[in-house]
Amino acid sequence: MHNPYSNNSANIGELCQQVLGDKRLILVSNRGPIEHRTGDGDEAEACHGSGGVAVALSAVARYAPVAWVASAMTDADRQVAQQSEDNTVGGDSEEHPWRVRFVVAPCATYERYYNLMSNPTLWFLQHSLRHRLERSSLRRDIHEDWEKGYVPVNRRFAGAVLAELEMPDTAPCVMFHDYHLYLAPLYVRAQAPEAILTHFIHIPWPPAETWQGLPLNVTEDICRGLLANDVVSFQTPDSAYNFLATCWSFLLDTHAEFDFNLLTIRLGGHLTRVRYHPISVDVNDLRRRMASPEVNTYRDKLSRLRGEYTFVRVDRVDPSKNIVTGFEAFDVLLQRHPELIGQVKFLAFLVPSRRGIPEYRRYTGEVFAAIRDINSCYQRGDWRPIELFHENNYPQALAGMSLYDVLFVNPVSDGMNLVSKEGPIVNEQDGVLVLSRGAGSHGELAEGAVSVDPLDIEGTAEGLASALSMPEAERRARAEQLRQTVERNDLSVWLRSQLEDLRSIALERSICSLAGAAR
């Protein structure tokens, strides 16, 4: 299918040239575009990074040379970093056009930074799930994890960014990404005051009162760290305004100046602009993948599992995705509509996630138990209502989404949720999207979706029934509306917005410099 908005990316290359010239843009994220695994003969072999943020940011390299600062995630990453004088790899071939500078931290320090402070503490707090944290000594642990994990790793990231800024082939433009790196901009700003720094937060920013769940000094440091950026961007207007309110609540004694109309904060003479730019999917790339032999093979296999009505969900196994509650709503649907027993099929593509964290292991057990209970209750002969695919298999998940009559996306809270955007692009059934109001994508997709409250099991069951009984003409119209919305605001629109922020700051700096010289 042709994308009528395929020229969305037409001026991205021109923007890159205006902002960067022929120099590299510095991207900073916990996961990078490549990870190394130990292959035959103990040689480190490079493979594509698996994180969603890294996948989205990899699109930048199509338009501009990139220097990427990222954690050494594996032992093989550390091995490769140690073999280089400056912890860098790549940047010298078409296959790996980016240069990756690995940040190597002691294992115990990284454990506190990633598996304790970033996940689950910050992740759960920002997704309104703090009640799921299992540790009884939480506040004492947070201090330890912050001071002995999060702070030192962020300092290491800042050091790597400063090293990149000194390279002759990099531009003084840095794009930080996500919740792992709230402090790094402050450390970079102290040593490189003229650098242009932006930070995109991919997960929700909750209301100000939520941040009272952290020690006061931690929340204050997070606000100060982010306000060292020239631009801080979020997925939705709610998150942007929540951030302004959080800074206002926790930085009252700093004489910071707030403008809630222009969405700016001035702290210590530095102006930070707060923006919202919803991320999206690469529509053309999705359609290329759907035409691949691998996806076609999975589609043929999965077609044999379809029911008269087919539900699909695709999620990481994460409490924020609300998977158990979703299955409880499906159970209520079957109770209320016994005529669906034997007729409906639920294909659940669930990706293992953060299995080293106790809260995630426990939740995985809860998900498996919910599936087991429903299948045990309703199974008839060879038929069972839920088919589980518990693996990280993106081509298979894409094939599954092409077959849905109902795509079920019901997170408690989500920065965006790209499944809700991928589904309408790849689906071939004029399927209906049942979408939680907690998803960041709800603001864009609500008119074409069936909206549900993520915590209302009865109401969600009604939403699922409504999707199944929707007249064909309405299904077709809603599906087309969703497709057009995603096509019109695809990944290139998001990329362009980030680059336009950089250009705007660079232009302001240039004007100020000229004005100063004219005095």
C-alpha positions, 0 to 999 in steps of 0.5 A: 500500500502506498503511503500518501505522506511518504514525502514526510522525510523529504527535508530531514537531510537538508535540516541535518546539513543546516544544523550539523554540516558534515559533522556527527550528531551525538546521540546518548542512550542507555542502549546503543545501535549494536550489541556484541555476543560471543560467537564461535572461537570466543570472538565478539560478534556484533548484532543490532541492539534490541531496545525500542529507543535504539531502534527508533534512533537508528533512523537518524543515521539514514540522514546524518553521521552519528556518534552514539554514546551507550552502555556496554550492555554485555561482556562482549561489549566490554571486551570490544571496548577494552580493545579500543583505546577510546572505547569506540567501535564502528563509524567506518563502514556502510553497515555501521555508519555510526561510531559507538562510544561505550560507557563501561561501568563496574558491574556492581555500579551498573546493577544499582544504576540499571536494575535497581534505580532506573528499573524498577524504581524510576520506571515504576514511579513514572508509570504510577506503579510504585506500589509494586516495588517489593523492597521494604527498606525502599527509601534507604535503598534509593539513597544507596542506589542513587549515590552508588549507581545512578550518579556515578554512571551518569558521570561516566556518560557525561565524560564520554559525551565530553570526549565526543565533543572534543572530536574534530568530526562531531558537532556541538549538538547532543541528544539525550534520551530517556530516564536513565540519564537525567543527571548527565546533561548537568555534568556536560553543561558544567564543562561544555556551556556552549553545547546544544543539549536536548533530552527526549523522555520516552516514558510518561512524566507523572503529576508532581505529587507522584515525585514525593515518592522519592527522597527530596534531594533525588527529585530536586537533582532530577529537575536540575539535571534536566533543566541543564538542557536547552530543550526537554521533550515529552510524548504528550502535552500532559507529560510536558505540563506535569514536568513544569509543575514538578519543577515548580513544586520542587524548585521553589527556593531556587528563584527559577522563572516559569512561563506556563504559556511559552512552556519555559523555565529559566534557572540560574540564567539558563533557559530550558524550553519544554516541548512535546513530540509524539514518537511514531513508527517508520511506515515504509519500513513496516511495509517492507518488513510485511512483504518479507518471506519471513513474515509471510511464513509466520502469517501462513502458520498463524492463520491456521490458529485464527478463530471466527473472531481473533484478538491480538496483543503484543507486549513486553511482560511488564506490569505497566502493560496491564496484561493480567487485567486485560485477560481478566476483562477477556474472561468477563467477555466469555462469561457474558457471551458464552456463544463466543466459546469455541469461536474466539481466539486470543493470540498473545505475543509476549516478550520476556523483559527484565528477568533479572528484576524480582518484580518482573519475575513475579509479574510473569508468573501472574500472567502465566497463571491468568492464561492457564486459568482461562484456558483451563476454564473454557477449553473444549476438546482441541480448542483453547481460547488463548495461544501464548507466544512467549519470545522476542520474535518481531516478525512473528508479532508483525504477522500476528497483527496483520490478522487481528479482528481486535487489537487489544492495547490496555496499559495502565500508563505508557509514554506512547505505545507503538504497537497501537500505531504498528497494528493499523499499518500492518493489519489486513482485516480492517481490525478494531483497536481497543485502546487504553486511555493510559496510552500516550497514543490515545490522544492521537488515535482516540477517534478511530479506536474504542477507548477503555479505562485501564483499571475498569475490568467490566468496562473493558469487557464491554469495549471488547464486545463493542469491537466484535459487534461493530458494523463492517462499514464502521470498522472499515472507516475507523481502520482507515482513519487510524492508518491515515493518522499514523501515516501523516505523523510517522517517525520522520515527523518526530525526527524532524521535530528533534532536528528543528529544535536543534536548529532553533537553538543554534539560530538563537545562539547565532543571533545573540552572538551577532548582537553581542558583536555589534555592541 
